């Protein structure tokens, strides 16, 4: 089969996928897939390779999330920490800023 149109390439791709995926349970399959992808990618432009890399990276992230399941989810917590002035430090809050505002009014 010599594909020329987009539809023919899609059909050809489906046939290749069906043939190759017959062996995906074999122990040598990951090494085979890596070598096959490397040989195919050699003839592609750098722009095309970057697009493929992005697609594969996204696929890897999604696969990782599925494999981890709910284990990867973390609770967000209560938010930012707030300082409470209680006990011995309550004298700090007794003095407002108004006590110091009028001291330097006659500076000039």
C-alpha angles and dihedrals in degrees: 000000000000109000118208107163131055091253092051091050090050090051091046090049092052091051092049092048092050091049096045096043091059087079101042093111092058116106093233094052099094092053090045092050092049093050092045092051091048092052092048094045094054091078097046126098121252091249091054091046091053091053091049091047091053091049093048092046090053090048090051091051092050092047090050091051091050093049093049094044115180093342091086095057115101128195113248096222127219099302131246121003116249127206116234119197108214139139116010093005096059090099088070092064093046091075114070127198090256091074091065100033097081097046096082101035092107096049096122 
